[in-house]
């Protein structure tokens, strides 16, 4: 595994994407493992941008790191966070408020 300073292009499971951190790449490797074991159907890296309509200041969009497709076809979102800054916390709170039908899981680095 190449060292990721701030971020770099990586390939996991035949999928090429820009990983913004080592944690993001490691989580992609974990999702690849789950897929190979038949625990999840698939996953995608940053496939969708969620907009917070009506806002003119601050965070107006949010892009979760991963969309995980479960075996039954449903999905949930995963955000990897090594450090939770105020901007990230705001985006996550707004996502919950504007998209209550979506499920978001936060994966924190230890």
C-alpha positions as CSV (number, residue, x, y, z in Angstrom):
1,X,0.0,0.0,0.0
2,X,1.4,3.4,-1.0
3,X,1.7,6.1,1.6
4,X,-1.1,8.6,1.3
5,X,-0.1,12.0,2.6
6,X,-3.2,14.1,2.0
7,X,-4.7,12.0,-0.7
8,X,-3.9,10.1,-3.9
9,X,-5.5,8.1,-6.6
10,X,-5.9,4.4,-5.6
11,X,-7.3,1.3,-7.1
12,X,-9.3,-1.2,-5.0
13,X,-11.4,-4.0,-6.4
14,X,-10.8,-2.7,-9.9
15,X,-12.3,0.7,-8.9
16,X,-10.0,3.7,-9.3
17,X,-10.8,6.7,-7.1
18,X,-9.2,9.6,-5.2
19,X,-8.8,8.6,-1.6
20,X,-8.6,11.7,0.6
21,X,-7.0,9.7,3.5
22,X,-5.4,6.4,4.4
23,X,-8.5,5.6,6.4
24,X,-10.7,6.0,3.3
25,X,-8.5,3.6,1.3
26,X,-8.4,1.1,4.2
27,X,-12.2,1.2,4.4
28,X,-12.4,0.6,0.7
29,X,-10.3,-2.5,1.2
30,X,-12.6,-3.6,4.0
31,X,-15.6,-3.1,1.7
32,X,-13.9,-5.1,-1.0
33,X,-13.4,-7.9,1.6
34,X,-17.1,-7.8,2.5
35,X,-18.1,-8.0,-1.1
36,X,-15.8,-11.0,-1.8
37,X,-17.3,-12.8,1.3
38,X,-20.8,-12.2,0.0
39,X,-21.7,-9.9,3.0
40,X,-22.5,-6.9,0.8
41,X,-23.6,-6.7,-2.8
42,X,-21.3,-3.8,-3.8
43,X,-20.1,-0.4,-2.9
44,X,-19.3,2.9,-4.7
45,X,-17.0,5.8,-3.8
46,X,-18.6,9.2,-3.7
47,X,-21.4,8.5,-6.2
48,X,-23.8,11.2,-5.2
49,X,-23.8,14.9,-4.1
50,X,-26.6,15.8,-1.7
51,X,-27.8,19.4,-1.8
52,X,-29.2,21.4,1.1
53,X,-31.7,23.5,-0.8
54,X,-32.6,27.0,0.5
55,X,-29.3,27.5,2.2
56,X,-27.1,30.4,1.0
57,X,-24.3,30.3,3.6
58,X,-22.1,27.6,5.0
59,X,-22.2,24.0,3.8
60,X,-24.7,23.7,1.0
61,X,-23.7,20.2,-0.2
62,X,-22.5,16.9,1.2
63,X,-20.8,14.0,-0.5
64,X,-20.6,10.8,1.7
65,X,-17.5,8.7,1.1
66,X,-19.2,5.4,0.3
67,X,-22.5,4.1,-0.8
68,X,-22.8,0.5,0.4
69,X,-25.4,-1.7,-1.4
70,X,-26.7,-4.5,0.8
71,X,-27.6,-8.0,-0.4
72,X,-31.3,-7.1,-0.4
73,X,-30.7,-4.1,-2.7
74,X,-31.1,-1.5,0.0
75,X,-28.2,0.9,0.7
76,X,-26.6,3.0,3.4
77,X,-23.9,5.6,3.3
78,X,-20.5,5.6,5.1
79,X,-18.4,8.6,6.1
80,X,-14.8,7.9,7.2
81,X,-13.4,10.5,9.6
82,X,-10.0,10.6,11.1
83,X,-10.8,14.0,12.7
84,X,-14.3,15.6,13.1
85,X,-14.0,19.3,12.4
86,X,-16.9,21.8,12.8
87,X,-17.5,21.9,9.0
88,X,-17.8,18.1,8.8
89,X,-20.1,17.9,11.8
90,X,-22.4,20.6,10.2
91,X,-22.6,18.7,6.9
92,X,-23.5,15.4,8.8
93,X,-26.2,17.2,10.9
94,X,-27.7,18.8,7.8
95,X,-27.6,15.5,5.9
96,X,-29.7,13.9,8.7
97,X,-32.1,16.9,8.7
98,X,-32.6,17.2,4.9
99,X,-32.4,13.5,4.1
100,X,-34.1,11.6,7.0
101,X,-34.9,8.6,4.8
102,X,-31.1,7.9,4.3
103,X,-28.9,6.0,6.7
104,X,-25.4,7.4,7.4
105,X,-22.7,5.5,9.4
106,X,-19.6,7.3,10.6
107,X,-16.4,5.3,10.7
108,X,-13.8,7.0,13.0
109,X,-10.1,6.4,13.1
110,X,-8.7,5.2,16.5
